[in-house]
Amino acid sequence: MSDRAGHVILGVNVLVLGYLPAAWQTDLLGQDAPLDPAYWARIGALAEKGTLDAIFLADGAALGNPANDANNVRLDPTVAWAHVARSTERVGLIATASTTFNDPWELAQRLLSFDVVSGGRAGWNVVTSRHAQAAANFGLDGLLGREERYARGSEFVDLVTALWDSARDGADIRHHGAHFDVEGRLTVPASPQGRPIIFQAGGSPQGRELAGRVADGVFAAELTKEGAIEHYREVKAHAARFGRAADDVKILPGLLLTLGSTEEEARRRSDELHELGPIEYSTQWLSQSIGFDVSTLPLDERFPDELLEGEIDPTTFGGSIGFRQSIFERIRQTRPTVREYLRETRYVGSGHAGFAGTPEQLVDRIEDWYRSGAIDGFNLQPDRLIDGLEVIAEEVVPLLRKRGLYRHEYETETLRDHFRAASSVGQPA
């Protein structure tokens, strides 16, 4: 264990209604909840009640399958968060936006504008799009290859940060790169926090290197503590290699949550929500995540070794390499049958780690990973947001406070200052 000062960082990934397809099937939500300003105001109010560091909202350049996606309504995150900013004062508001289908000058202006009107609470979660369906929305025949997407993404981030700096120092930039040509500067006022916070969400080698070079945080995918410690050290080492302090980049894995007053109650809730959703959801999601049609495998046999040990061609694989690595790591450890694994994911996650249990057990998990040097915090993802976020604010956070792992009230104004005031790097003994 490590001796760490500060406290954990807590974010919540607002997957509109929740991460499970059946999240909409509850009397707690109105029919048009994702379009109701009161719903978004409630999410913001609960986040501030729990003094959360940040809440995340993803963009959506492609529609999912309406049969197995509770979150097909995809409002532009900067617009939704601008509304939430009006009714909140301290919580950070992070928008996911792709470098594949955006323009760097327009996005830099939009995010900085949002940062200014929110009082320095904006963040950008950088992703490169991996869904081929999205390309058609932009008149393209298909996605760029992975290497080119990351090359474009890296140049995109550098250009956006240069444009943000131009708003502060008033100097024109002259950028002529492989993917973009821009001359000029932004006319938006300077950021109250210097620059909006940058998160990076890719688990590939290129993504981890990019995180070490430019990111303030990583939205990671980890299924095991051992794998998380390895990733933690790798990204911090990349940061040091680029002349940054290891603590300049915070590691926050996603954690899929189902909470109950007992572990049995939590598992029962998880089972009920999963069974309300379409049966093909799990197999379709897993197939996409590992690049193999899981429906062709016998349900009561183990995953074949040739699949687990086979290499994936990163130039053609459309999914997340980080998700695939964490899924296969878990399967190798437990050696389940396909049926067992699909059921197990209800409780331990798939891609992102999962948790089904009590608030006390969740706090045990957070403390263990934090003190082991595996994380700086978590991005929590409730199964159903409307009541899951309430439990986080009213039960989980007070328990963390009792253990000295979380602040009792906001002590800083901007999102960047929330991060600076939080955890300091410690290594496991």
N, C-alpha and C positions, 0 to 999 in steps of 0.2 A: 504493500500500500504506500501511497505518497502523502506527504504533508503539504496540503494545498491551501493557499490563502484565497479570499474572495468567495464566490458562490457560483453555483451552476447557472448556465444560461438556459432559459426555457422559451421555446417557440411553439406555436401550434399551427399545423398546416391545415388551412381552411379549405377543405375539398368540397366547398359549397354546402353540402348537406352531411357529409361523412364519407369515409372511404369504402363502405360497403354498399353494393347496389340497392339494397332494400332500405337504406336510410330514410327514404321519403315515406315509407309505409308506417306512419305513426300519427296519432292524434295530436302530438305536440307541434306539428307543422301545418300551416295552411297550404292549400293547393299551389299557390304561386309564391311560396316562401322565398325562393332565390331572387325574385323580382320585387320583393316587398322591402322598402327602405327600413321598416321596423325590424326586420330579421337581421339586417346588417348592423343596425345600431345595437341590437342585443348582443351580437357577437363581439363588437368592440367593447361594450360595457362589461361583459364577463371577462374579457381578456385583461382589462384594466383592474377589475376587482381582484384578479389573481396576480397583479403587478407583473404580467408576462413581459418579456423583453420584446417579443415581436410576434406577429401573425403573418402567415404566408398565404398568397393566393396565386394560382397558376393561370397563365394565359391558355388559350386553346385554339390552335390553328386548324384542327381537324375534328370533326364530329366522331364520337364513339358510337357504339351500337346501342340504340335506345332500349333494347331488350335487357342489357346488363350494365347500364351505366346510370347511376342515380344523379350524375352531375353533368348532364348534357347542356345545361344552361351555362354558358361561359361568358360572363361579363368581362370587359376589359378590366384587369386588376387595378390599374391606376385610377380609373373612374370610380370603381367600387370603393377603393381605399380613400379616395378624396372625400367621399360621403362619410365614411367612418371617421376620418380625421376631424370632421366638424364636431362630432359628439364625444371625442376622446382628447386626452391631453399628453399622454406619455408613451403609450405602447407604440413600438416600431411597426411599420407597415411595409412589408416586403412583397414586391411583384415579380413573378417569374415572367421573363420575356426572352424569346428565342433570338439568337444571333443569325439564324438561318434565313428567317423571313421578315426581319425588320431592317430599317435603315438606321445607321448609327447616328446621324445628325438628328433625325426626328426623335429617336428614342432618347438620346441624351437630353434634348430639350424637354421632352415629356416628363422624364423621370426627375430632372432637376426642378422643373416647374412644380411638380408634386412635392418634392422635398421642401421647397421654399414655403408653399402654402400650408404644409403640415408642421412647420417649425423644426425641420431637421430630423424627421422620423422615417424617411424613405430608405428603402433598400432595393437592390436589384438581384434577383436570383438568375444567374446566367445559365442558359441551356443551349444545346444545339438540337434542333428538331430531328426526331428519328422516325416519324410516321410518314410514309410515302403518300398517304391520302392528302396530307396538308399541301404537298407540292402542287396538286391540281388546282387548289384554291388560288394559287399565284400564277397559273398559266404555265406551269412547268411539267415536263414529262416524268420527272422523278427527283429524288433527293441527290444532292452532292454526295460523293463518297466520304467515309468517316474522316480520312486524313484531311481532305479539303474542307470539310465542315469545321474541323477543329482549327485549321489554319485561318479560315475566315473568322471564326469565333475569336481567336487570339488577337487578330488585327482589329476586330470590331471593338473588343474591350479596351484595347490601348487607345483607339480613336475616341471612344466615349469618355474615358478618363481625361484625355487631353482637352476635349471640348469642355468638360466640367471645370478644368483648371483655367480655361480661357475666360470663363465667366468670372473667375476670381481675380485674375491678373490683368484682364483686358487685352491680352496679346492675341493677335491672329495666329492660327495654326496653318501650316502648309503640309498636308499629308498626301503623299502619292505612293500608295502601296500596291500589293498584288491584287487586292479586291476593292479598294475604295480610293477615291480622290476627293479631298475636301480642302477648301481654303476658306478661312474666315474664323468666326468665333460665335459663341452663343451670346444672345442679348438678355438672357434670363439673369436675375441677380445671383450672387454667389450663394453656395450652400451654407446654411447655418451650422452644419457639422463638418465643413471642409469639403467633403464629397459624400454622396449617398453611399451607404454600405454596399459592398459587392459580395454576394454569395455565389458559389460554384457548385453544381449538382452532378457533375459527371464523375464516374468511378474508373474510367479508363486511365492508362498511363498518361495520356496527353492531358486528360482532365485534372489529374492529381498534380501534374507539373504546373498547369495553368493556375490552379488554386494556390500552390506555394508561391507563385510569382506575383499574383495580383489580388487574390481574394482576401476578404476579411473573415469569411466563414465558409464552411463546406457543409452542404446538405448531403450527408453520406448515407450509404446503404450498408448496414452491418447486421449479420445474424448471430455472430458469436463475439464474446468479449476478446478472445485471442486475436481474431481477425481485425477487430476494431483497434486494438493496441498497435498492431502492425501498421494499419493505415494511418493512425494518429502520428506515429513516429515518422512515417514516410513523408507525409505532407509537411510536418514541421521541419524535416530535414531539407525538403525542397525550399521552404521559406528561408532557411539559413543560407542555402546555396545562392539565393538571389539577394543576399545582403539584408534580409529582414530578421526581426526577432521571431523566435518560434511562437511567442504568444500573440503575434500580430494576426494569426489566422486561427479561428476557433472551429472546432470540429463538433458538429451537431447531427448525429444520425437520426433518421426517421424512426419512430416507434409507433406501430399500429396498436391501438388501445381498445380493450373492452374491460370495463371496471364494474365491480359489484361489491356488495357488503361482505360476501364470502367468495372464495375461489369457485365454489360450486355454482353460485349464482352468476358469476361472470362467465363461466363456461356455458351455462344454460342460455344466457343472453346471446353469446356468440353463436351458439348452435341455431337459435331461433332466427337471428338476423341472416345467417348464411342460408338457412333453408327457405327463407322467404324470397331469396334471389334465385335466378335461373341456374339450373344445375350445370350448364356448360360454362358458367362464368370462370370457375377455377381452372378448368382445363384450357380454356382459351387464353387466359391470362398467363398461365405457366408456359404454354406453347410459345407465345410471343416473347416471353422473358428469356427462354433458353434457346430459341431458334430451332425447335424440333416439335413435330406434331405429337403431343402427348396422348391424343386420342387413339393413336395406333399401338400404344403399349398395353399389355395385359394389366388390368388393374391390381391383381393380386400377386404380381411378381415384382421383384426389385428392379430399380432402374439399371439398365445394362451398363457394364463397365465401359464399353466402347463409347457410350454417350457421355458418361461422366469424365472420361479421360481424353475425349476427342477435342481437338482444337477447333476454334471458331475463326472463320475468316473475317477479320474486323472491317474489311473493305465492303463486304456484302451484308454482314449481320446488321439488322435494323434496330435491335433492342439495346438495352443498357448493359454494357459489359460489367459494370459494377454489380447490377442486380444478378446477372448470370453467375458471376463468381461467388457471391454470397449464397445463392441458392444451392449451387453444387457443393460448396463447402459444408453446408448443413446436411445435405443428402449423404455425403461421404462419411460424416461423423455418425449418423444414426442408422444408415442403411435401411430405410423403410421401403415397403412396397409402394407402388404408385397411389393406391387407395389410401394407405396409411399417411403418406406425405400430404395428400390433398386435405385429409381431415386434420392433420397436425398443423397445417398452415392457419387453421382457424385460431389457434392459440399462440403459435410462435412466429407467425408471419411468413412471408415469401417475398424475397427481395429486401424490403425493409423488415426488420425484426418485429415480432408481434408480442403482445403481452395480454393475458387474461387473468385477472386476479383482483385483489383488494387494493385500495389506495396505499395501505401500509406496505404491501408487498411491492408495489410499484416504486415507492420511495426507497425500499431496500435495494431494488435494482439500480435506480439512479445513483444512489450513494456508492454502491459497489463499483460500477463502471467508472464513476467520476474519480474515486480515490485510487482506482487501479491504473489511472493514466490512459483510459480508453476514449474519453470524451471530454469536452468542455461543457456539454449540455445535450439536450435532446430537442428534436422537433416532434412533438406529440401529435398523433393523428387519430382522433377518436372515431370509433365505428359509426356513431351517429353524433353529429356535432352539437345539436341543440341541447341535449342533456349531458353529453360527455364532457363538454367544456365547462359546464356548471360544476361537475364533480371535481375537475382539475382545480378550478378557482376556489371552491369552498372546502375541499377535503385534502387534495394532494399538496397544494402549496402550503397550507398551515402545518402539515407534517414536516415538510422540508424546512420550514422556518424553525420548528422545534429542535431540529437536528443541527441547526446552524449552517444549513446548506443554501439558504435563500434569504433575500432581504425582506424586511417587514413592510417597507414602503419604497416607492421610487425615490432614488437619491440623485438622479441625473435627468436631464431634459431631452437630449437627443439620443437617437439609436446608437450612434458611434460611442457616445459616452456611457450608455448602458453596457456596451461590450467592454470598454476599458475598465469599468468599475467591477466587472465580474471576475471570472476565474483567472488565476495565474498558473502557468505551466508547472506541472509536477510530474515526475517520472515514477513508475512503480518501483518499489524497493526489491 
